[in-house]
């Protein structure tokens, strides 16, 4: 399918785009190539292809929520640059 320069100019005007004559010719050719390729794709038999929303098969990635042992508090806090009793000390960010 051939897209004319007039059609490109019309769409550019609707989109409020200022394009040069060179851009008009280039876009006309590029859009024509895209539509020609789409016409070519329409020739394919896709009757046995199931519609999908993703290219890759999707599956549930959730796991059961299970309680697991955590690190001991003292072991975690020994790596803290600053601490107070059993907590991390952080800079005050709220006045």
C-alpha positions as YAML, in Angstrom:
chain: A
units: angstrom
residues:
- id: 1
  name: UNK
  ca: [0.00, 0.00, 0.00]
- id: 2
  name: UNK
  ca: [1.39, 3.39, -0.97]
- id: 3
  name: UNK
  ca: [1.23, 6.31, 1.44]
- id: 4
  name: UNK
  ca: [1.35, 9.65, -0.33]
- id: 5
  name: UNK
  ca: [3.22, 12.73, 0.80]
- id: 6
  name: UNK
  ca: [-0.13, 14.49, 1.13]
- id: 7
  name: UNK
  ca: [-1.32, 11.87, 3.62]
- id: 8
  name: UNK
  ca: [1.87, 12.27, 5.66]
- id: 9
  name: UNK
  ca: [1.45, 16.06, 5.62]
- id: 10
  name: UNK
  ca: [-2.18, 15.70, 6.70]
- id: 11
  name: UNK
  ca: [-1.25, 13.48, 9.67]
- id: 12
  name: UNK
  ca: [1.60, 15.82, 10.59]
- id: 13
  name: UNK
  ca: [-0.82, 18.75, 10.56]
- id: 14
  name: UNK
  ca: [-3.30, 16.84, 12.79]
- id: 15
  name: UNK
  ca: [-0.46, 16.00, 15.19]
- id: 16
  name: UNK
  ca: [0.78, 19.59, 15.05]
- id: 17
  name: UNK
  ca: [4.20, 18.47, 13.82]
- id: 18
  name: UNK
  ca: [6.39, 20.65, 11.69]
- id: 19
  name: UNK
  ca: [8.20, 18.38, 9.25]
- id: 20
  name: UNK
  ca: [10.47, 19.20, 6.33]
- id: 21
  name: UNK
  ca: [9.98, 18.12, 2.73]
- id: 22
  name: UNK
  ca: [12.80, 15.60, 3.19]
- id: 23
  name: UNK
  ca: [11.09, 14.14, 6.27]
- id: 24
  name: UNK
  ca: [7.78, 13.97, 4.42]
- id: 25
  name: UNK
  ca: [9.33, 11.88, 1.65]
- id: 26
  name: UNK
  ca: [11.19, 9.65, 4.10]
- id: 27
  name: UNK
  ca: [8.11, 9.05, 6.29]
- id: 28
  name: UNK
  ca: [5.99, 8.36, 3.22]
- id: 29
  name: UNK
  ca: [8.44, 5.66, 2.12]
- id: 30
  name: UNK
  ca: [8.82, 4.19, 5.61]
- id: 31
  name: UNK
  ca: [5.07, 4.02, 6.25]
- id: 32
  name: UNK
  ca: [4.50, 2.47, 2.83]
- id: 33
  name: UNK
  ca: [7.09, -0.19, 3.64]
- id: 34
  name: UNK
  ca: [5.42, -0.94, 6.97]
- id: 35
  name: UNK
  ca: [1.98, -1.31, 5.38]
- id: 36
  name: UNK
  ca: [3.38, -3.49, 2.60]
- id: 37
  name: UNK
  ca: [4.90, -5.78, 5.22]
- id: 38
  name: UNK
  ca: [1.60, -5.94, 7.11]
- id: 39
  name: UNK
  ca: [-0.15, -6.97, 3.89]
- id: 40
  name: UNK
  ca: [2.46, -9.70, 3.50]
- id: 41
  name: UNK
  ca: [1.77, -10.91, 7.05]
- id: 42
  name: UNK
  ca: [-1.96, -11.12, 6.32]
- id: 43
  name: UNK
  ca: [-1.18, -13.89, 3.82]
- id: 44
  name: UNK
  ca: [-0.09, -16.21, 6.64]
- id: 45
  name: UNK
  ca: [-2.49, -18.87, 7.90]
- id: 46
  name: UNK
  ca: [-2.92, -18.12, 11.59]
- id: 47
  name: UNK
  ca: [-6.10, -20.12, 12.09]
- id: 48
  name: UNK
  ca: [-4.31, -22.66, 14.30]
- id: 49
  name: UNK
  ca: [-2.40, -20.08, 16.32]
- id: 50
  name: UNK
  ca: [-3.93, -19.40, 19.71]
- id: 51
  name: UNK
  ca: [-4.19, -15.70, 20.63]
- id: 52
  name: UNK
  ca: [-1.92, -14.72, 23.52]
- id: 53
  name: UNK
  ca: [-1.23, -11.67, 25.61]
- id: 54
  name: UNK
  ca: [2.44, -12.60, 26.12]
- id: 55
  name: UNK
  ca: [5.06, -14.08, 23.86]
- id: 56
  name: UNK
  ca: [6.25, -16.47, 26.56]
- id: 57
  name: UNK
  ca: [3.96, -18.79, 28.50]
- id: 58
  name: UNK
  ca: [2.98, -17.31, 31.83]
- id: 59
  name: UNK
  ca: [2.52, -19.31, 35.00]
- id: 60
  name: UNK
  ca: [1.77, -18.51, 38.61]
- id: 61
  name: UNK
  ca: [5.04, -17.70, 40.34]
- id: 62
  name: UNK
  ca: [3.61, -17.36, 43.82]
- id: 63
  name: UNK
  ca: [4.79, -19.69, 46.53]
- id: 64
  name: UNK
  ca: [3.20, -20.66, 49.77]
- id: 65
  name: UNK
  ca: [3.82, -18.18, 52.56]
- id: 66
  name: UNK
  ca: [5.78, -20.18, 55.09]
- id: 67
  name: UNK
  ca: [7.46, -19.06, 58.29]
- id: 68
  name: UNK
  ca: [11.20, -19.58, 58.12]
- id: 69
  name: UNK
  ca: [13.87, -18.86, 60.70]
- id: 70
  name: UNK
  ca: [15.49, -15.46, 60.38]
- id: 71
  name: UNK
  ca: [18.95, -14.28, 61.34]
- id: 72
  name: UNK
  ca: [19.64, -13.61, 65.01]
- id: 73
  name: UNK
  ca: [19.21, -9.94, 65.91]
- id: 74
  name: UNK
  ca: [22.72, -9.60, 67.36]
- id: 75
  name: UNK
  ca: [24.31, -11.01, 64.20]
- id: 76
  name: UNK
  ca: [22.43, -8.52, 62.04]
- id: 77
  name: UNK
  ca: [23.10, -5.53, 64.28]
- id: 78
  name: UNK
  ca: [26.83, -6.19, 64.52]
- id: 79
  name: UNK
  ca: [27.09, -5.00, 60.88]
- id: 80
  name: UNK
  ca: [25.20, -1.78, 61.55]
- id: 81
  name: UNK
  ca: [27.32, 1.39, 61.28]
- id: 82
  name: UNK
  ca: [25.25, 2.96, 64.06]
- id: 83
  name: UNK
  ca: [22.78, 1.35, 66.43]
- id: 84
  name: UNK
  ca: [20.83, 2.08, 69.54]
- id: 85
  name: UNK
  ca: [20.01, -0.84, 71.81]
- id: 86
  name: UNK
  ca: [18.27, -3.35, 69.54]
- id: 87
  name: UNK
  ca: [17.63, -1.08, 66.54]
- id: 88
  name: UNK
  ca: [19.40, 0.49, 63.58]
- id: 89
  name: UNK
  ca: [20.01, 4.23, 64.05]
- id: 90
  name: UNK
  ca: [19.28, 6.16, 60.85]
- id: 91
  name: UNK
  ca: [19.41, 9.88, 60.01]
- id: 92
  name: UNK
  ca: [16.27, 11.83, 60.80]
- id: 93
  name: UNK
  ca: [14.49, 12.75, 57.59]
- id: 94
  name: UNK
  ca: [11.19, 14.08, 58.93]
- id: 95
  name: UNK
  ca: [11.13, 17.33, 60.86]
...
